[in-house]
Amino acid sequence: MRHRLFYLLPDISSATQARNELLINCIERRHIHFLANGSLPPELPEANFLQRTDVVRGAEVGLMVGAALGLAFGLWLVYFPFEASSFKPAVVLLVTAFGTVFGGWAASMVAAAIPNSRLKAFFPDIEAGKILLIADVPSRRITEIEAILAKHAEFQFKGEDSHIPTFP
């Protein structure tokens, strides 16, 4: 299980230094990301699409709403005068499945255009020119990594998020 740590860094050199500290302490490059207002040098990996947008949260909400609406519509179809009475359970299941898939797809497409709501608090600082470090660290090493990064006064710890996916 991993936790996501957030640090605000004042400039590119601090971001490079933070990346080096994390790499030296065995945090893989694929778990280190940066978000900035402008472009970053190639050695600083930028936050990916899933981290920058609300597509995951949108898909979750869409799946739930789509399943509920699909189930409601399926039940309505069953109680509506329908000729083939032996297919009623299948109709409910098929309409619920369609509602779930369609709701998840539609909501994720909408959410792809929305900035990540979990990063909303950082946007004023990013607009002011600071760089956000997003590091996914193993749960057992949180205090160790925080202590290492705390040695640098210019690294501002801005919080932790434990609700991140376990996959890369």
C-alpha positions as CSV (number, residue, x, y, z in Angstrom):
1,M,0.0,0.0,0.0
2,R,1.3,3.4,-0.9
3,H,0.6,6.9,0.4
4,R,0.9,10.0,-1.7
5,L,3.0,12.9,-0.3
6,F,2.7,16.4,-1.5
7,Y,5.5,19.0,-1.3
8,L,5.6,22.5,-2.7
9,L,9.0,23.4,-4.1
10,P,10.2,26.9,-5.0
11,D,12.1,26.3,-8.2
12,I,13.5,23.8,-10.7
13,S,16.8,23.3,-8.8
14,S,14.8,22.4,-5.6
15,A,12.7,20.0,-7.6
16,T,15.8,18.3,-9.0
17,Q,17.2,18.0,-5.5
18,A,14.0,16.5,-4.2
19,R,13.9,14.0,-7.0
20,N,17.5,13.0,-6.3
21,E,16.8,12.6,-2.6
22,L,13.9,10.3,-3.4
23,L,15.9,8.3,-6.0
24,I,18.8,7.9,-3.6
25,N,16.4,6.6,-1.0
26,C,15.0,3.9,-3.3
27,I,11.7,5.6,-4.4
28,E,11.3,4.5,-8.0
29,R,11.1,7.2,-10.7
30,R,7.7,6.0,-11.7
31,H,6.4,7.0,-8.3
32,I,7.8,10.6,-8.5
33,H,5.8,13.3,-10.4
34,F,5.9,17.0,-10.6
35,L,3.2,19.5,-11.5
36,A,4.1,23.0,-12.6
37,N,2.6,26.0,-14.4
38,G,5.2,25.9,-17.2
39,S,7.2,23.2,-18.8
40,L,9.6,21.1,-16.8
41,P,13.0,19.7,-17.9
42,P,12.9,16.1,-19.1
43,E,14.6,14.7,-16.0
44,L,11.6,15.8,-13.9
45,P,8.7,13.5,-14.7
46,E,5.4,15.4,-15.1
47,A,2.2,14.3,-13.5
48,N,0.3,12.0,-15.8
49,F,-3.3,12.4,-17.1
50,L,-4.9,10.4,-14.2
51,Q,-3.1,12.6,-11.6
52,R,-3.9,15.9,-13.3
53,T,-7.6,15.3,-14.1
54,D,-10.6,14.0,-12.2
55,V,-11.2,11.1,-14.6
56,V,-11.0,8.4,-12.0
57,R,-13.4,10.1,-9.6
58,G,-15.7,10.9,-12.5
59,A,-15.7,7.2,-13.6
60,E,-16.4,6.1,-10.0
61,V,-19.4,8.4,-9.7
62,G,-20.6,7.6,-13.2
63,L,-20.5,3.8,-12.5
64,M,-22.6,4.2,-9.4
65,V,-25.1,6.6,-10.9
66,G,-25.3,4.6,-14.1
67,A,-25.9,1.3,-12.2
68,A,-28.6,2.9,-10.1
69,L,-30.4,4.4,-13.1
70,G,-29.9,1.2,-15.2
71,L,-31.4,-0.9,-12.4
72,A,-34.4,1.5,-12.0
73,F,-35.0,1.6,-15.7
74,G,-34.7,-2.2,-15.9
75,L,-37.2,-2.7,-13.1
76,W,-39.5,-0.2,-14.8
77,L,-39.3,-2.3,-18.0
78,V,-40.2,-5.4,-16.1
79,Y,-43.3,-3.9,-14.6
80,F,-44.2,-2.3,-17.9
81,P,-46.4,-4.6,-20.0
82,F,-43.8,-6.7,-21.7
83,E,-44.5,-9.7,-23.9
84,A,-41.7,-12.1,-23.0
85,S,-42.2,-12.7,-19.3
86,S,-39.4,-15.3,-19.1
87,F,-36.7,-12.7,-19.9
88,K,-37.6,-10.3,-17.1
89,P,-34.5,-11.0,-14.9
90,A,-32.2,-10.9,-18.0
91,V,-33.7,-7.5,-19.0
92,V,-33.0,-6.1,-15.6
93,L,-29.4,-7.4,-15.6
94,L,-28.7,-6.2,-19.2
95,V,-30.1,-2.8,-18.7
96,T,-28.3,-2.4,-15.3
97,A,-25.0,-3.5,-17.0
98,F,-25.5,-1.1,-19.9
99,G,-26.3,1.7,-17.5
100,T,-23.2,1.0,-15.5
101,V,-20.9,0.9,-18.5
102,F,-22.5,4.0,-20.1
103,G,-22.6,6.0,-16.9
104,G,-18.9,5.3,-16.2
105,W,-17.8,6.1,-19.7
106,A,-19.9,9.3,-20.0
107,A,-18.8,10.6,-16.6
108,S,-15.2,9.9,-17.2
109,M,-15.3,11.8,-20.5
110,V,-16.7,14.8,-18.7
111,A,-14.3,14.5,-15.8
112,A,-11.3,14.3,-18.2
113,A,-11.7,18.0,-18.8
114,I,-11.8,18.9,-15.1
115,P,-8.6,19.5,-13.0
116,N,-8.1,17.0,-10.1
117,S,-10.2,18.2,-7.2
118,R,-7.7,16.8,-4.7
119,L,-5.1,19.2,-6.1
120,K,-7.3,22.3,-6.0
121,A,-5.7,23.6,-2.9
122,F,-2.3,23.7,-4.7
123,F,-3.4,25.6,-7.8
124,P,-2.7,29.1,-6.4
125,D,0.8,28.2,-5.4
126,I,1.4,26.5,-8.8
127,E,0.1,29.5,-10.6
128,A,2.5,31.6,-8.6
129,G,5.4,29.6,-10.0
130,K,6.0,26.9,-7.4
131,I,6.3,23.2,-8.3
132,L,4.2,20.5,-6.7
133,L,6.0,17.2,-6.0
134,I,3.7,14.2,-5.9
135,A,5.5,11.2,-4.4
136,D,3.9,7.8,-3.9
137,V,5.8,6.1,-1.1
138,P,5.3,2.8,0.7
139,S,3.2,3.1,3.9
140,R,6.0,1.7,6.1
141,R,8.5,4.4,4.9
142,I,6.4,7.5,5.2
143,T,8.1,8.9,8.4
144,E,11.5,8.0,7.0
145,I,10.9,9.9,3.7
146,E,9.3,12.8,5.4
147,A,12.3,13.1,7.7
148,I,14.7,13.0,4.8
149,L,12.8,15.7,2.9
150,A,12.4,17.8,6.1
151,K,16.1,18.4,6.1
152,H,15.6,20.9,3.3
153,A,14.0,24.0,4.6
154,E,12.7,25.1,1.1
155,F,10.6,21.9,0.8
156,Q,7.1,22.7,2.1
157,F,5.2,19.6,3.2
158,K,1.6,20.1,2.2
159,G,-0.1,16.9,3.1
160,E,-0.6,13.2,2.5
161,D,-3.3,11.2,0.7
162,S,-3.8,7.6,1.5
163,H,-6.5,7.0,-1.1
164,I,-4.4,6.1,-4.1
165,P,-4.5,3.0,-6.3
166,T,-2.1,0.2,-5.5
167,F,-1.3,-0.4,-9.1
168,P,1.5,1.7,-10.8
